[in-house]
């Protein structure tokens, strides 16, 4: 399996929240985000968020 680069542009407030969450766990922001993405329930949580967003905007 190869590697790829993911670049994100995020709001300053969100970045600060990520820094705080990562610091509580003694992690870098990058490690915290990667760990969050590989959690077993991420796919389910992501799909739920997409469904709720679609419903909010009336796309369902």
C-alpha distance matrix in Angstrom:
0.0 3.8 6.8 9.9 13.5 15.7 19.4 22.1 25.8 27.6 31.2 32.7 33.9 30.5 29.0 31.8 31.3 27.6 28.8 31.4 29.0 26.6 29.6 30.9 27.8 27.7 24.4 23.6 23.3 19.7 18.9 21.3 19.7 16.2 17.8 19.8 17.0 15.3 18.7 19.4 22.1 20.4 20.0 23.6 24.9 23.3 24.8 28.1 28.2 27.6 30.3 32.7 32.2 32.8 35.9 37.2 37.1 38.5 35.7 35.8
3.8 0.0 3.7 6.9 10.5 13.2 16.7 19.8 23.4 25.6 29.3 30.6 32.2 29.0 27.2 30.2 30.1 26.4 27.4 30.3 28.4 25.8 28.7 30.4 27.6 27.2 23.7 22.2 21.9 18.1 18.0 20.6 18.9 15.6 18.0 19.9 17.2 16.2 19.9 21.1 23.5 21.3 21.1 24.8 25.7 23.7 25.5 28.8 28.4 27.6 30.6 32.9 32.0 32.7 36.0 36.9 36.6 38.3 35.5 36.0
6.8 3.7 0.0 3.8 7.0 9.9 13.2 16.3 20.0 22.1 25.7 27.0 28.7 25.6 23.6 26.6 26.7 23.1 24.0 27.0 25.3 22.7 25.6 27.5 24.9 24.4 20.8 19.0 18.5 14.7 15.0 17.7 15.8 12.9 15.7 17.6 15.0 14.7 18.5 20.3 22.3 19.8 20.0 23.8 24.1 22.0 24.2 27.3 26.4 25.9 29.2 31.0 29.9 31.0 34.3 34.9 34.6 36.6 34.1 34.8
9.9 6.9 3.8 0.0 3.8 6.6 9.9 13.2 16.7 19.2 22.9 24.3 26.2 23.3 21.5 24.7 25.0 21.5 22.7 25.9 24.5 22.1 25.1 27.3 25.1 24.6 20.9 18.6 17.5 13.8 15.0 17.3 14.9 12.6 15.9 17.2 14.5 15.1 18.8 20.9 22.3 19.4 19.4 23.2 23.2 20.6 22.8 25.9 24.6 23.9 27.3 29.0 27.6 28.6 32.0 32.4 31.9 34.1 31.6 32.6
13.5 10.5 7.0 3.8 0.0 3.8 6.4 9.9 13.3 15.9 19.6 20.9 23.1 20.3 18.3 21.6 22.3 19.0 20.0 23.4 22.4 20.1 23.0 25.4 23.6 23.1 19.3 16.6 15.1 11.6 13.6 15.8 13.3 11.8 15.5 16.5 14.2 15.7 19.2 21.7 22.8 19.5 20.0 23.5 22.9 20.3 22.8 25.6 23.8 23.2 26.9 28.2 26.4 27.8 31.2 31.2 30.6 33.1 30.9 32.3
15.7 13.2 9.9 6.6 3.8 0.0 3.8 6.6 10.2 12.6 16.3 18.0 20.0 17.1 15.5 19.0 19.4 16.4 17.9 21.2 20.1 18.3 21.5 23.8 22.3 22.2 18.4 15.7 13.5 10.5 12.9 14.2 11.1 10.5 14.3 14.4 12.2 14.4 17.6 20.2 20.7 17.2 17.7 21.0 20.1 17.3 19.9 22.5 20.4 19.9 23.6 24.7 22.9 24.4 27.8 27.5 27.1 29.7 27.6 29.1
19.4 16.7 13.2 9.9 6.4 3.8 0.0 3.8 6.9 9.8 13.4 15.1 17.5 15.1 13.4 17.0 18.0 15.3 16.6 20.1 19.7 18.2 21.0 23.6 22.7 22.4 18.8 15.6 13.0 10.8 14.0 14.9 11.9 12.4 16.2 16.0 14.3 17.1 19.9 22.7 22.8 19.2 19.9 23.0 21.5 18.6 21.3 23.5 21.0 20.5 24.3 25.0 22.7 24.5 27.8 27.1 26.5 29.4 27.7 29.6
22.1 19.8 16.3 13.2 9.9 6.6 3.8 0.0 3.8 6.1 9.9 11.9 14.1 11.7 10.5 14.2 15.1 12.9 14.7 17.9 17.6 16.8 19.6 22.0 21.6 21.7 18.4 15.4 12.1 10.8 14.2 14.2 11.1 12.6 16.0 15.0 13.8 17.1 19.4 22.3 21.8 18.1 19.1 21.7 19.7 16.9 19.7 21.4 18.5 18.4 22.2 22.3 19.9 22.1 25.2 24.1 23.6 26.8 25.5 27.5
25.8 23.4 20.0 16.7 13.3 10.2 6.9 3.8 0.0 3.8 7.0 9.4 12.0 10.3 9.5 13.1 14.5 13.2 14.8 17.9 18.3 17.9 20.3 22.8 23.0 23.1 20.1 17.0 13.6 13.2 16.8 16.3 13.5 15.7 18.8 17.5 16.8 20.3 22.1 25.1 24.2 20.5 21.6 23.8 21.4 18.7 21.4 22.7 19.4 19.3 22.9 22.6 19.9 22.2 25.1 23.5 22.9 26.3 25.4 27.8
27.6 25.6 22.1 19.2 15.9 12.6 9.8 6.1 3.8 0.0 3.8 6.4 8.4 6.6 6.6 10.1 11.1 10.4 12.4 15.1 15.5 15.8 18.2 20.4 21.0 21.5 18.8 16.1 12.4 13.0 16.3 15.1 12.6 15.5 18.0 16.2 16.2 19.9 21.1 24.1 22.9 19.4 20.9 22.6 19.8 17.5 20.5 21.1 17.7 18.2 21.7 20.8 18.4 21.1 23.7 21.8 21.6 25.2 24.7 27.0
31.2 29.3 25.7 22.9 19.6 16.3 13.4 9.9 7.0 3.8 0.0 3.8 5.5 5.3 6.3 8.8 10.1 10.7 12.4 14.5 15.6 16.5 18.3 20.3 21.6 22.2 20.0 17.5 14.0 15.5 18.5 16.9 14.9 18.2 20.3 18.3 18.8 22.5 23.3 26.3 24.8 21.6 23.2 24.5 21.3 19.4 22.3 22.4 18.7 19.6 22.8 21.4 18.9 21.9 24.0 21.6 21.7 25.4 25.5 27.9
32.7 30.6 27.0 24.3 20.9 18.0 15.1 11.9 9.4 6.4 3.8 0.0 3.8 5.5 5.1 6.2 8.7 9.8 10.4 12.4 14.4 15.2 16.3 18.5 20.2 20.4 18.6 16.2 13.1 15.2 18.2 16.6 15.5 19.0 20.8 19.2 20.3 23.8 24.5 27.7 26.5 23.4 25.5 26.8 23.5 22.0 25.2 25.1 21.5 22.8 26.0 24.3 22.2 25.4 27.3 24.8 25.1 28.8 29.1 31.3
33.9 32.2 28.7 26.2 23.1 20.0 17.5 14.1 12.0 8.4 5.5 3.8 0.0 3.8 5.4 5.1 6.3 8.7 9.8 10.7 12.5 14.2 15.3 16.9 19.0 19.7 18.4 16.6 13.5 16.2 18.6 16.3 15.5 19.2 20.4 18.4 20.0 23.4 23.5 26.7 25.1 22.4 24.7 25.5 21.9 20.9 24.1 23.5 20.0 21.8 24.7 22.6 20.9 24.3 25.8 23.2 24.0 27.7 28.3 30.3
30.5 29.0 25.6 23.3 20.3 17.1 15.1 11.7 10.3 6.6 5.3 5.5 3.8 0.0 3.8 5.4 5.0 6.2 8.6 9.9 10.6 12.2 14.1 15.5 17.0 18.1 16.4 14.7 11.2 13.5 15.8 13.3 12.1 15.8 17.0 14.8 16.2 19.7 19.9 23.0 21.4 18.6 21.0 21.9 18.5 17.4 20.7 20.3 16.9 18.8 21.8 20.1 18.5 22.0 23.6 21.4 22.4 25.9 26.2 27.9
29.0 27.2 23.6 21.5 18.3 15.5 13.4 10.5 9.5 6.6 6.3 5.1 5.4 3.8 0.0 3.8 5.4 5.0 6.1 8.7 9.9 10.4 12.1 14.3 15.6 15.9 13.9 11.7 8.4 10.8 13.4 11.6 10.8 14.3 15.9 14.5 16.0 19.3 19.9 23.3 22.4 19.5 22.0 23.4 20.2 19.1 22.6 22.6 19.5 21.2 24.4 23.1 21.5 24.8 26.7 24.8 25.5 29.1 29.0 30.7
31.8 30.2 26.6 24.7 21.6 19.0 17.0 14.2 13.1 10.1 8.8 6.2 5.1 5.4 3.8 0.0 3.8 5.4 5.0 6.2 8.7 9.8 10.4 12.5 14.5 14.8 13.7 12.0 9.5 12.8 14.8 12.7 12.9 16.6 17.4 16.2 18.3 21.3 21.5 24.9 24.0 21.5 24.3 25.4 22.1 21.4 25.0 24.6 21.6 23.7 26.7 25.0 23.7 27.2 28.7 26.6 27.7 31.2 31.5 33.1
31.3 30.1 26.7 25.0 22.3 19.4 18.0 15.1 14.5 11.1 10.1 8.7 6.3 5.0 5.4 3.8 0.0 3.8 5.4 5.1 6.3 8.6 9.8 10.8 12.9 14.2 13.2 12.4 9.8 13.0 14.4 11.5 11.7 15.4 15.7 13.9 16.4 19.3 18.9 22.2 21.0 18.8 21.8 22.5 19.0 18.9 22.4 21.7 18.9 21.4 24.2 22.3 21.5 25.1 26.4 24.4 25.9 29.3 29.6 30.9
27.6 26.4 23.1 21.5 19.0 16.4 15.3 12.9 13.2 10.4 10.7 9.8 8.7 6.2 5.0 5.4 3.8 0.0 3.8 5.4 5.1 6.0 8.4 10.0 11.0 12.1 10.3 9.2 6.3 9.3 10.6 7.8 8.0 11.8 12.2 10.9 13.3 16.1 16.1 19.6 18.9 16.5 19.6 20.8 17.6 17.3 21.0 20.9 18.3 20.6 23.6 22.4 21.6 25.0 26.7 25.1 26.5 29.7 29.6 30.7
28.8 27.4 24.0 22.7 20.0 17.9 16.6 14.7 14.8 12.4 12.4 10.4 9.8 8.6 6.1 5.0 5.4 3.8 0.0 3.8 5.5 5.1 5.9 8.6 10.0 10.0 8.7 7.5 5.6 9.4 10.7 8.7 10.0 13.3 13.7 13.3 15.9 18.3 18.5 22.2 21.8 19.7 22.8 24.2 21.2 20.9 24.7 24.6 22.1 24.4 27.5 26.2 25.3 28.8 30.4 28.8 30.1 33.4 33.3 34.5
31.4 30.3 27.0 25.9 23.4 21.2 20.1 17.9 17.9 15.1 14.5 12.4 10.7 9.9 8.7 6.2 5.1 5.4 3.8 0.0 3.8 5.4 5.1 6.3 8.9 9.7 9.8 9.9 8.8 12.5 12.9 10.3 12.2 15.5 15.0 14.3 17.4 19.6 19.0 22.5 21.9 20.3 23.7 24.5 21.3 21.7 25.4 24.8 22.5 25.2 27.9 26.3 25.8 29.4 30.7 28.9 30.6 33.9 34.1 35.1
29.0 28.4 25.3 24.5 22.4 20.1 19.7 17.6 18.3 15.5 15.6 14.4 12.5 10.6 9.9 8.7 6.3 5.1 5.5 3.8 0.0 3.8 5.5 5.3 6.8 8.9 8.6 9.5 8.3 11.5 11.1 7.9 9.9 13.0 11.9 11.0 14.4 16.3 15.5 18.8 18.3 16.9 20.5 21.2 18.2 18.9 22.5 22.0 20.1 23.0 25.5 24.2 24.1 27.6 28.8 27.5 29.4 32.4 32.4 33.1
26.6 25.8 22.7 22.1 20.1 18.3 18.2 16.8 17.9 15.8 16.5 15.2 14.2 12.2 10.4 9.8 8.6 6.0 5.1 5.4 3.8 0.0 3.8 5.4 5.3 6.1 4.9 5.8 5.6 8.7 7.9 5.5 8.4 11.0 10.2 10.4 13.6 15.2 15.0 18.6 18.8 17.3 20.8 22.2 19.5 19.9 23.6 23.7 21.9 24.4 27.2 26.3 26.1 29.4 31.0 29.9 31.5 34.5 34.1 34.8
29.6 28.7 25.6 25.1 23.0 21.5 21.0 19.6 20.3 18.2 18.3 16.3 15.3 14.1 12.1 10.4 9.8 8.4 5.9 5.1 5.5 3.8 0.0 3.8 5.2 4.8 5.7 7.1 8.1 11.4 10.7 9.0 12.1 14.5 13.6 14.1 17.4 18.7 18.4 22.0 22.2 20.9 24.5 25.7 23.0 23.5 27.3 27.1 25.2 27.9 30.7 29.5 29.3 32.7 34.1 32.8 34.5 37.6 37.4 38.2
30.9 30.4 27.5 27.3 25.4 23.8 23.6 22.0 22.8 20.4 20.3 18.5 16.9 15.5 14.3 12.5 10.8 10.0 8.6 6.3 5.3 5.4 3.8 0.0 3.8 5.6 7.7 10.1 10.9 13.9 12.6 10.2 13.4 15.7 13.9 14.1 17.7 18.7 17.7 20.9 21.0 20.3 24.1 24.8 22.1 23.2 26.8 26.3 24.8 27.8 30.2 28.9 29.1 32.6 33.7 32.5 34.5 37.4 37.4 37.9
27.8 27.6 24.9 25.1 23.6 22.3 22.7 21.6 23.0 21.0 21.6 20.2 19.0 17.0 15.6 14.5 12.9 11.0 10.0 8.9 6.8 5.3 5.2 3.8 0.0 3.8 5.5 8.8 10.2 12.4 10.2 8.3 11.9 13.3 11.2 12.1 15.6 16.1 15.2 18.4 19.1 18.6 22.3 23.3 21.1 22.2 25.8 25.7 24.5 27.3 29.8 29.0 29.4 32.6 33.9 33.0 35.0 37.8 37.4 37.7
27.7 27.2 24.4 24.6 23.1 22.2 22.4 21.7 23.1 21.5 22.2 20.4 19.7 18.1 15.9 14.8 14.2 12.1 10.0 9.7 8.9 6.1 4.8 5.6 3.8 0.0 3.8 7.1 9.7 11.8 9.8 9.2 12.9 14.1 12.6 14.3 17.4 17.8 17.6 21.0 22.0 21.2 24.8 26.2 24.0 24.8 28.5 28.6 27.3 29.9 32.6 31.9 31.9 35.1 36.6 35.7 37.5 40.3 39.9 40.4
24.4 23.7 20.8 20.9 19.3 18.4 18.8 18.4 20.1 18.8 20.0 18.6 18.4 16.4 13.9 13.7 13.2 10.3 8.7 9.8 8.6 4.9 5.7 7.7 5.5 3.8 0.0 3.8 6.5 8.1 6.1 6.1 9.7 10.7 9.8 11.8 14.5 15.1 15.6 19.2 20.3 18.9 22.4 24.2 22.2 22.4 26.2 26.7 25.2 27.5 30.4 30.0 29.8 32.9 34.7 33.8 35.3 38.2 37.5 38.1
23.6 22.2 19.0 18.6 16.6 15.7 15.6 15.4 17.0 16.1 17.5 16.2 16.6 14.7 11.7 12.0 12.4 9.2 7.5 9.9 9.5 5.8 7.1 10.1 8.8 7.1 3.8 0.0 3.8 5.4 5.2 6.1 8.7 10.0 10.5 12.2 14.3 15.6 16.7 20.5 21.4 19.4 22.5 24.7 22.6 22.2 26.0 26.8 24.9 26.8 30.0 29.6 28.9 32.0 34.1 33.1 34.2 37.2 36.4 37.4
23.3 21.9 18.5 17.5 15.1 13.5 13.0 12.1 13.6 12.4 14.0 13.1 13.5 11.2 8.4 9.5 9.8 6.3 5.6 8.8 8.3 5.6 8.1 10.9 10.2 9.7 6.5 3.8 0.0 3.8 5.5 5.0 6.1 8.6 9.8 10.5 12.3 14.4 15.6 19.4 19.8 17.3 20.3 22.4 20.0 19.3 23.1 23.9 21.7 23.5 26.8 26.3 25.4 28.5 30.6 29.5 30.5 33.6 32.9 34.0
19.7 18.1 14.7 13.8 11.6 10.5 10.8 10.8 13.2 13.0 15.5 15.2 16.2 13.5 10.8 12.8 13.0 9.3 9.4 12.5 11.5 8.7 11.4 13.9 12.4 11.8 8.1 5.4 3.8 0.0 3.8 5.4 5.3 6.2 8.6 9.9 10.7 12.5 14.5 18.2 19.1 16.4 19.0 21.6 19.7 18.6 22.3 23.6 21.7 23.0 26.5 26.5 25.5 28.2 30.7 30.0 30.7 33.6 32.5 33.5
18.9 18.0 15.0 15.0 13.6 12.9 14.0 14.2 16.8 16.3 18.5 18.2 18.6 15.8 13.4 14.8 14.4 10.6 10.7 12.9 11.1 7.9 10.7 12.6 10.2 9.8 6.1 5.2 5.5 3.8 0.0 3.8 5.5 5.1 6.0 8.5 9.9 10.7 12.4 16.0 17.4 15.4 18.2 20.8 19.2 18.7 22.3 23.6 22.2 23.8 27.0 27.2 26.7 29.4 31.7 31.2 32.3 35.0 33.8 34.5
21.3 20.6 17.7 17.3 15.8 14.2 14.9 14.2 16.3 15.1 16.9 16.6 16.3 13.3 11.6 12.7 11.5 7.8 8.7 10.3 7.9 5.5 9.0 10.2 8.3 9.2 6.1 6.1 5.0 5.4 3.8 0.0 3.8 5.5 5.2 6.1 8.7 10.1 10.8 14.6 15.3 13.3 16.6 18.6 16.6 16.5 20.2 21.0 19.5 21.5 24.6 24.4 24.1 27.1 29.0 28.5 29.8 32.5 31.7 32.2
19.7 18.9 15.8 14.9 13.3 11.1 11.9 11.1 13.5 12.6 14.9 15.5 15.5 12.1 10.8 12.9 11.7 8.0 10.0 12.2 9.9 8.4 12.1 13.4 11.9 12.9 9.7 8.7 6.1 5.3 5.5 3.8 0.0 3.8 5.5 5.1 6.2 8.8 10.2 13.8 14.1 11.4 14.2 16.5 14.5 13.7 17.4 18.6 16.8 18.5 21.7 21.8 21.2 23.9 26.2 25.7 26.8 29.5 28.4 29.1
16.2 15.6 12.9 12.6 11.8 10.5 12.4 12.6 15.7 15.5 18.2 19.0 19.2 15.8 14.3 16.6 15.4 11.8 13.3 15.5 13.0 11.0 14.5 15.7 13.3 14.1 10.7 10.0 8.6 6.2 5.1 5.5 3.8 0.0 3.8 5.4 5.1 6.3 8.8 12.3 13.5 11.0 13.4 16.3 15.1 14.3 17.7 19.4 18.2 19.5 22.7 23.3 22.9 25.3 27.7 27.7 28.6 31.1 29.6 30.0
17.8 18.0 15.7 15.9 15.5 14.3 16.2 16.0 18.8 18.0 20.3 20.8 20.4 17.0 15.9 17.4 15.7 12.2 13.7 15.0 11.9 10.2 13.6 13.9 11.2 12.6 9.8 10.5 9.8 8.6 6.0 5.2 5.5 3.8 0.0 3.8 5.5 5.3 6.4 10.1 11.6 10.0 13.1 15.4 14.3 14.4 17.8 19.1 18.4 20.2 23.0 23.5 23.7 26.2 28.2 28.3 29.7 31.9 30.6 30.7
19.8 19.9 17.6 17.2 16.5 14.4 16.0 15.0 17.5 16.2 18.3 19.2 18.4 14.8 14.5 16.2 13.9 10.9 13.3 14.3 11.0 10.4 14.1 14.1 12.1 14.3 11.8 12.2 10.5 9.9 8.5 6.1 5.1 5.4 3.8 0.0 3.8 5.6 5.4 9.1 9.3 7.2 10.6 12.6 10.9 11.1 14.6 15.6 14.7 16.8 19.5 19.8 20.1 22.7 24.5 24.6 26.1 28.4 27.3 27.4
17.0 17.2 15.0 14.5 14.2 12.2 14.3 13.8 16.8 16.2 18.8 20.3 20.0 16.2 16.0 18.3 16.4 13.3 15.9 17.4 14.4 13.6 17.4 17.7 15.6 17.4 14.5 14.3 12.3 10.7 9.9 8.7 6.2 5.1 5.5 3.8 0.0 3.8 5.6 8.6 9.0 6.0 8.4 11.3 10.3 9.5 12.8 14.6 13.9 15.2 18.1 19.1 19.1 21.2 23.5 23.9 25.0 27.1 25.5 25.6
15.3 16.2 14.7 15.1 15.7 14.4 17.1 17.1 20.3 19.9 22.5 23.8 23.4 19.7 19.3 21.3 19.3 16.1 18.3 19.6 16.3 15.2 18.7 18.7 16.1 17.8 15.1 15.6 14.4 12.5 10.7 10.1 8.8 6.3 5.3 5.6 3.8 0.0 3.8 6.3 8.3 6.7 8.9 11.7 11.8 11.7 14.4 16.4 16.5 17.7 20.2 21.5 21.9 23.8 25.9 26.7 28.0 29.7 28.0 27.7
18.7 19.9 18.5 18.8 19.2 17.6 19.9 19.4 22.1 21.1 23.3 24.5 23.5 19.9 19.9 21.5 18.9 16.1 18.5 19.0 15.5 15.0 18.4 17.7 15.2 17.6 15.6 16.7 15.6 14.5 12.4 10.8 10.2 8.8 6.4 5.4 5.6 3.8 0.0 3.8 5.5 5.3 8.4 10.1 9.9 11.1 13.8 14.9 15.4 17.3 19.4 20.3 21.3 23.4 25.0 25.8 27.6 29.2 27.8 27.2
19.4 21.1 20.3 20.9 21.7 20.2 22.7 22.3 25.1 24.1 26.3 27.7 26.7 23.0 23.3 24.9 22.2 19.6 22.2 22.5 18.8 18.6 22.0 20.9 18.4 21.0 19.2 20.5 19.4 18.2 16.0 14.6 13.8 12.3 10.1 9.1 8.6 6.3 3.8 0.0 3.8 5.7 7.4 8.5 9.7 11.3 13.0 14.3 15.7 17.4 18.8 20.1 21.7 23.3 24.6 26.0 27.8 29.0 27.4 26.3
22.1 23.5 22.3 22.3 22.8 20.7 22.8 21.8 24.2 22.9 24.8 26.5 25.1 21.4 22.4 24.0 21.0 18.9 21.8 21.9 18.3 18.8 22.2 21.0 19.1 22.0 20.3 21.4 19.8 19.1 17.4 15.3 14.1 13.5 11.6 9.3 9.0 8.3 5.5 3.8 0.0 3.8 5.7 5.4 6.1 8.5 10.1 10.7 12.4 14.4 15.5 16.6 18.4 20.1 21.2 22.5 24.6 25.7 24.4 23.2
20.4 21.3 19.8 19.4 19.5 17.2 19.2 18.1 20.5 19.4 21.6 23.4 22.4 18.6 19.5 21.5 18.8 16.5 19.7 20.3 16.9 17.3 20.9 20.3 18.6 21.2 18.9 19.4 17.3 16.4 15.4 13.3 11.4 11.0 10.0 7.2 6.0 6.7 5.3 5.7 3.8 0.0 3.8 5.4 5.1 5.9 8.4 9.8 10.4 12.1 14.1 15.2 16.3 18.1 19.8 20.8 22.5 23.9 22.5 21.8
20.0 21.1 20.0 19.4 20.0 17.7 19.9 19.1 21.6 20.9 23.2 25.5 24.7 21.0 22.0 24.3 21.8 19.6 22.8 23.7 20.5 20.8 24.5 24.1 22.3 24.8 22.4 22.5 20.3 19.0 18.2 16.6 14.2 13.4 13.1 10.6 8.4 8.9 8.4 7.4 5.7 3.8 0.0 3.8 5.5 5.1 6.1 8.6 9.9 10.5 12.2 14.2 15.3 16.4 18.2 19.8 21.2 22.2 20.3 19.4
23.6 24.8 23.8 23.2 23.5 21.0 23.0 21.7 23.8 22.6 24.5 26.8 25.5 21.9 23.4 25.4 22.5 20.8 24.2 24.5 21.2 22.2 25.7 24.8 23.3 26.2 24.2 24.7 22.4 21.6 20.8 18.6 16.5 16.3 15.4 12.6 11.3 11.7 10.1 8.5 5.4 5.4 3.8 0.0 3.8 5.5 5.2 6.2 8.7 9.9 10.5 12.3 14.3 15.3 16.4 18.3 20.1 20.8 19.3 17.9
24.9 25.7 24.1 23.2 22.9 20.1 21.5 19.7 21.4 19.8 21.3 23.5 21.9 18.5 20.2 22.1 19.0 17.6 21.2 21.3 18.2 19.5 23.0 22.1 21.1 24.0 22.2 22.6 20.0 19.7 19.2 16.6 14.5 15.1 14.3 10.9 10.3 11.8 9.9 9.7 6.1 5.1 5.5 3.8 0.0 3.8 5.5 5.1 6.3 8.7 9.9 10.6 12.3 14.3 15.3 16.4 18.5 19.8 18.8 17.9
23.3 23.7 22.0 20.6 20.3 17.3 18.6 16.9 18.7 17.5 19.4 22.0 20.9 17.4 19.1 21.4 18.9 17.3 20.9 21.7 18.9 19.9 23.5 23.2 22.2 24.8 22.4 22.2 19.3 18.6 18.7 16.5 13.7 14.3 14.4 11.1 9.5 11.7 11.1 11.3 8.5 5.9 5.1 5.5 3.8 0.0 3.8 5.4 5.1 6.2 8.6 9.9 10.6 12.3 14.2 15.2 16.7 18.2 16.7 16.4
24.8 25.5 24.2 22.8 22.8 19.9 21.3 19.7 21.4 20.5 22.3 25.2 24.1 20.7 22.6 25.0 22.4 21.0 24.7 25.4 22.5 23.6 27.3 26.8 25.8 28.5 26.2 26.0 23.1 22.3 22.3 20.2 17.4 17.7 17.8 14.6 12.8 14.4 13.8 13.0 10.1 8.4 6.1 5.2 5.5 3.8 0.0 3.8 5.4 5.0 6.1 8.5 9.8 10.5 12.2 14.1 15.4 16.2 14.4 13.4
28.1 28.8 27.3 25.9 25.6 22.5 23.5 21.4 22.7 21.1 22.4 25.1 23.5 20.3 22.6 24.6 21.7 20.9 24.6 24.8 22.0 23.7 27.1 26.3 25.7 28.6 26.7 26.8 23.9 23.6 23.6 21.0 18.6 19.4 19.1 15.6 14.6 16.4 14.9 14.3 10.7 9.8 8.6 6.2 5.1 5.4 3.8 0.0 3.8 5.5 5.1 6.1 8.5 9.8 10.5 12.1 14.3 15.0 14.1 12.9
28.2 28.4 26.4 24.6 23.8 20.4 21.0 18.5 19.4 17.7 18.7 21.5 20.0 16.9 19.5 21.6 18.9 18.3 22.1 22.5 20.1 21.9 25.2 24.8 24.5 27.3 25.2 24.9 21.7 21.7 22.2 19.5 16.8 18.2 18.4 14.7 13.9 16.5 15.4 15.7 12.4 10.4 9.9 8.7 6.3 5.1 5.4 3.8 0.0 3.8 5.5 5.1 6.1 8.6 9.8 10.4 12.3 14.0 13.4 13.2
27.6 27.6 25.9 23.9 23.2 19.9 20.5 18.4 19.3 18.2 19.6 22.8 21.8 18.8 21.2 23.7 21.4 20.6 24.4 25.2 23.0 24.4 27.9 27.8 27.3 29.9 27.5 26.8 23.5 23.0 23.8 21.5 18.5 19.5 20.2 16.8 15.2 17.7 17.3 17.4 14.4 12.1 10.5 9.9 8.7 6.2 5.0 5.5 3.8 0.0 3.8 5.5 5.1 6.1 8.6 9.8 10.7 12.0 10.6 10.7
30.3 30.6 29.2 27.3 26.9 23.6 24.3 22.2 22.9 21.7 22.8 26.0 24.7 21.8 24.4 26.7 24.2 23.6 27.5 27.9 25.5 27.2 30.7 30.2 29.8 32.6 30.4 30.0 26.8 26.5 27.0 24.6 21.7 22.7 23.0 19.5 18.1 20.2 19.4 18.8 15.5 14.1 12.2 10.5 9.9 8.6 6.1 5.1 5.5 3.8 0.0 3.8 5.4 5.1 6.1 8.6 10.0 10.3 9.1 8.0
32.7 32.9 31.0 29.0 28.2 24.7 25.0 22.3 22.6 20.8 21.4 24.3 22.6 20.1 23.1 25.0 22.3 22.4 26.2 26.3 24.2 26.3 29.5 28.9 29.0 31.9 30.0 29.6 26.3 26.5 27.2 24.4 21.8 23.3 23.5 19.8 19.1 21.5 20.3 20.1 16.6 15.2 14.2 12.3 10.6 9.9 8.5 6.1 5.1 5.5 3.8 0.0 3.8 5.4 5.0 6.0 8.6 9.6 9.8 9.4
32.2 32.0 29.9 27.6 26.4 22.9 22.7 19.9 19.9 18.4 18.9 22.2 20.9 18.5 21.5 23.7 21.5 21.6 25.3 25.8 24.1 26.1 29.3 29.1 29.4 31.9 29.8 28.9 25.4 25.5 26.7 24.1 21.2 22.9 23.7 20.1 19.1 21.9 21.3 21.7 18.4 16.3 15.3 14.3 12.3 10.6 9.8 8.5 6.1 5.1 5.4 3.8 0.0 3.8 5.4 5.0 6.3 8.5 8.4 9.5
32.8 32.7 31.0 28.6 27.8 24.4 24.5 22.1 22.2 21.1 21.9 25.4 24.3 22.0 24.8 27.2 25.1 25.0 28.8 29.4 27.6 29.4 32.7 32.6 32.6 35.1 32.9 32.0 28.5 28.2 29.4 27.1 23.9 25.3 26.2 22.7 21.2 23.8 23.4 23.3 20.1 18.1 16.4 15.3 14.3 12.3 10.5 9.8 8.6 6.1 5.1 5.4 3.8 0.0 3.8 5.5 5.3 6.0 4.9 6.0
35.9 36.0 34.3 32.0 31.2 27.8 27.8 25.2 25.1 23.7 24.0 27.3 25.8 23.6 26.7 28.7 26.4 26.7 30.4 30.7 28.8 31.0 34.1 33.7 33.9 36.6 34.7 34.1 30.6 30.7 31.7 29.0 26.2 27.7 28.2 24.5 23.5 25.9 25.0 24.6 21.2 19.8 18.2 16.4 15.3 14.2 12.2 10.5 9.8 8.6 6.1 5.0 5.4 3.8 0.0 3.8 5.4 4.9 5.8 5.6
37.2 36.9 34.9 32.4 31.2 27.5 27.1 24.1 23.5 21.8 21.6 24.8 23.2 21.4 24.8 26.6 24.4 25.1 28.8 28.9 27.5 29.9 32.8 32.5 33.0 35.7 33.8 33.1 29.5 30.0 31.2 28.5 25.7 27.7 28.3 24.6 23.9 26.7 25.8 26.0 22.5 20.8 19.8 18.3 16.4 15.2 14.1 12.1 10.4 9.8 8.6 6.0 5.0 5.5 3.8 0.0 3.8 5.5 7.7 8.9
37.1 36.6 34.6 31.9 30.6 27.1 26.5 23.6 22.9 21.6 21.7 25.1 24.0 22.4 25.5 27.7 25.9 26.5 30.1 30.6 29.4 31.5 34.5 34.5 35.0 37.5 35.3 34.2 30.5 30.7 32.3 29.8 26.8 28.6 29.7 26.1 25.0 28.0 27.6 27.8 24.6 22.5 21.2 20.1 18.5 16.7 15.4 14.3 12.3 10.7 10.0 8.6 6.3 5.3 5.4 3.8 0.0 3.8 5.7 8.3
38.5 38.3 36.6 34.1 33.1 29.7 29.4 26.8 26.3 25.2 25.4 28.8 27.7 25.9 29.1 31.2 29.3 29.7 33.4 33.9 32.4 34.5 37.6 37.4 37.8 40.3 38.2 37.2 33.6 33.6 35.0 32.5 29.5 31.1 31.9 28.4 27.1 29.7 29.2 29.0 25.7 23.9 22.2 20.8 19.8 18.2 16.2 15.0 14.0 12.0 10.3 9.6 8.5 6.0 4.9 5.5 3.8 0.0 3.8 5.7
35.7 35.5 34.1 31.6 30.9 27.6 27.7 25.5 25.4 24.7 25.5 29.1 28.3 26.2 29.0 31.5 29.6 29.6 33.3 34.1 32.4 34.1 37.4 37.4 37.4 39.9 37.5 36.4 32.9 32.5 33.8 31.7 28.4 29.6 30.6 27.3 25.5 28.0 27.8 27.4 24.4 22.5 20.3 19.3 18.8 16.7 14.4 14.1 13.4 10.6 9.1 9.8 8.4 4.9 5.8 7.7 5.7 3.8 0.0 3.8
35.8 36.0 34.8 32.6 32.3 29.1 29.6 27.5 27.8 27.0 27.9 31.3 30.3 27.9 30.7 33.1 30.9 30.7 34.5 35.1 33.1 34.8 38.2 37.9 37.7 40.4 38.1 37.4 34.0 33.5 34.5 32.2 29.1 30.0 30.7 27.4 25.6 27.7 27.2 26.3 23.2 21.8 19.4 17.9 17.9 16.4 13.4 12.9 13.2 10.7 8.0 9.4 9.5 6.0 5.6 8.9 8.3 5.7 3.8 0.0
